[in-house]
Amino acid sequence: MPECDFCCLPGAQWVYVLQDRAVVALLSDEGLVTPLPNDGRWRACDICSELVDTQGMAGLVARSLSSLRMLGVPIPDGGPDLEHMAMVVMANFATVLSARPTRQPLQGRDS
């Protein structure tokens, strides 16, 4: 089952298609930001899709960080390191949401 590009958990049912490719990045443990290539198509599970559709940025960021922690990614418990990581995640999602993507059911070629 394909993973959600927002929370990284399996179960993507939707794909958001952006008019233009979003420029997003990944933050390393050393604080280095690396741009991630993407094709302008973001898969989403039902929960993340609802958050995208309602512009629920706080919930989307919290779900993403919680899911990453559950998957074994080291997430700080608080303080500036957590704030920095949350800001990078939020910036990526804001880039996607600001592109006004259109939602479509996920089909075989998107998985």
Buried (B, 14 or more C-beta within 10 A) or exposed (E): EBBBBBBBBEBBBBBBBBEEEBEBEEBEEEEEEEEEEBEBBBBBBEBBBBBBEEEBBEBBBBBBBEBBEEEEEEBBEEEEBEEEBBEBBBBBBBBBBEBEBEBEEBEEEBE
